[in-house]
Amino acid sequence: VTAGHPADATRLSLSSVVGGSRAVEEGHLSPKQHAGLTFGLLCCGVAGGFLSSKTGSGADMLSYVFGVFLYNSVAPKSLPESALAATSVVVMAACSVVVSVLRLVQGDISRDVYLCWSAALWIVVLG
């Protein structure tokens, strides 16, 4: 085990359980590992969507958790936390845009919401 990443020991042990350490040595995911990561991402997406619908946040947090705890522990090349944080911001922005468009199409947005958006717009753009 090399000392390049703090989770190297975990990555090797999990990879041997999920699909064999040969895939890690070659730098590729085995079909079993790929299927496991796809299923994990699907579960995190569904749970995150449910949490986002109830609390307003969740999809971004679970995408970060998926990357740190599942993907980085199995994949031969881990993603840096800064990239995962940027990904979670993009996920939350996409959720916000989709919900805003749906509400606009349904006509559920009141005049007060438009006033709040216009007040916060300058902070978002310039900040």
C-alpha positions as CSV (number, residue, x, y, z in Angstrom):
1,V,0.0,0.0,0.0
2,T,1.4,3.4,-1.0
3,A,1.0,6.5,1.2
4,G,-0.4,8.7,-1.6
5,H,-4.0,8.9,-0.3
6,P,-5.3,8.5,3.2
7,A,-7.9,6.0,2.1
8,D,-5.5,3.7,0.1
9,A,-5.9,0.8,2.5
10,T,-9.6,1.2,2.6
11,R,-9.7,1.5,-1.2
12,L,-7.8,-1.8,-1.7
13,S,-9.9,-3.7,0.8
14,L,-13.2,-2.4,-0.5
15,S,-12.1,-3.0,-4.1
16,S,-11.3,-6.6,-3.3
17,V,-14.8,-7.1,-1.8
18,V,-16.6,-5.2,-4.6
19,G,-14.9,-6.7,-7.6
20,G,-11.3,-7.8,-7.1
21,S,-8.1,-5.8,-6.7
22,R,-6.9,-6.5,-10.3
23,A,-9.1,-3.7,-11.5
24,V,-7.4,-1.3,-9.2
25,E,-3.9,-2.4,-10.3
26,E,-4.9,-1.8,-14.0
27,G,-6.5,1.5,-13.3
28,H,-10.0,0.5,-14.5
29,L,-13.2,-0.5,-12.8
30,S,-14.5,-4.0,-13.2
31,P,-18.1,-4.5,-14.5
32,K,-19.1,-5.5,-10.9
33,Q,-17.6,-2.3,-9.5
34,H,-19.2,-0.2,-12.2
35,A,-22.6,-1.7,-11.5
36,G,-22.2,-1.2,-7.8
37,L,-21.3,2.5,-8.2
38,T,-24.2,3.0,-10.6
39,F,-26.6,1.5,-8.2
40,G,-25.1,3.5,-5.3
41,L,-25.5,6.7,-7.3
42,L,-29.1,5.8,-8.2
43,C,-29.9,5.3,-4.5
44,C,-28.2,8.5,-3.5
45,G,-30.1,10.4,-6.3
46,V,-33.5,9.0,-5.2
47,A,-32.8,9.7,-1.5
48,G,-31.4,13.1,-2.3
49,G,-34.4,14.0,-4.4
50,F,-36.7,13.0,-1.6
51,L,-34.8,15.0,0.9
52,S,-34.7,18.0,-1.4
53,S,-38.4,17.9,-1.9
54,K,-39.1,17.8,1.8
55,T,-36.3,20.0,3.3
56,G,-35.0,22.0,0.3
57,S,-31.6,20.4,0.5
58,G,-30.3,16.9,0.2
59,A,-29.3,16.1,-3.4
60,D,-26.2,18.2,-3.1
61,M,-25.2,16.7,0.2
62,L,-25.7,13.1,-0.9
63,S,-23.8,13.7,-4.1
64,Y,-20.8,14.8,-2.0
65,V,-21.2,11.9,0.4
66,F,-21.4,9.5,-2.6
67,G,-18.2,10.9,-4.0
68,V,-16.3,10.8,-0.8
69,F,-17.4,7.6,0.8
70,L,-18.3,5.3,-2.2
71,Y,-16.6,6.5,-5.4
72,N,-13.3,7.5,-3.8
73,S,-13.1,4.2,-1.8
74,V,-13.6,2.0,-4.9
75,A,-12.3,3.9,-7.9
76,P,-8.6,3.6,-8.9
77,K,-8.3,7.4,-9.2
78,S,-10.1,9.3,-6.5
79,L,-11.6,12.7,-7.0
80,P,-10.4,15.7,-4.9
81,E,-12.8,17.1,-2.4
82,S,-12.8,20.5,-4.1
83,A,-14.2,18.9,-7.3
84,L,-16.8,17.1,-5.3
85,A,-17.8,20.3,-3.5
86,A,-18.1,22.1,-6.9
87,T,-20.2,19.2,-8.2
88,S,-22.6,19.5,-5.2
89,V,-23.0,23.2,-5.9
90,V,-23.9,22.4,-9.6
91,V,-26.4,19.7,-8.4
92,M,-28.2,22.2,-6.1
93,A,-28.2,24.9,-8.8
94,A,-29.7,22.4,-11.3
95,C,-32.4,21.4,-8.7
96,S,-33.2,25.0,-8.1
97,V,-33.6,25.8,-11.8
98,V,-35.8,22.8,-12.5
99,V,-38.1,23.5,-9.5
100,S,-38.3,27.2,-10.4
101,V,-39.2,26.4,-14.0
102,L,-41.9,23.9,-12.8
103,R,-43.3,26.5,-10.4
104,L,-43.3,29.1,-13.2
105,V,-45.2,26.8,-15.5
106,Q,-47.7,25.9,-12.9
107,G,-48.2,29.6,-12.0
108,D,-47.6,29.1,-8.3
109,I,-45.2,32.0,-7.9
110,S,-46.6,35.0,-6.1
111,R,-45.5,38.6,-6.7
112,D,-43.7,38.7,-3.3
113,V,-41.4,35.9,-4.5
114,Y,-40.4,37.9,-7.6
115,L,-39.6,40.9,-5.3
116,C,-37.4,38.7,-3.1
117,W,-35.7,37.2,-6.2
118,S,-35.0,40.7,-7.5
119,A,-33.6,41.8,-4.2
120,A,-31.3,38.8,-3.9
121,L,-30.2,38.8,-7.6
122,W,-27.6,41.5,-7.1
123,I,-26.0,39.7,-4.2
124,V,-25.7,36.5,-6.2
125,V,-24.4,38.2,-9.3
126,L,-21.9,40.5,-7.6
127,G,-21.1,38.4,-4.6
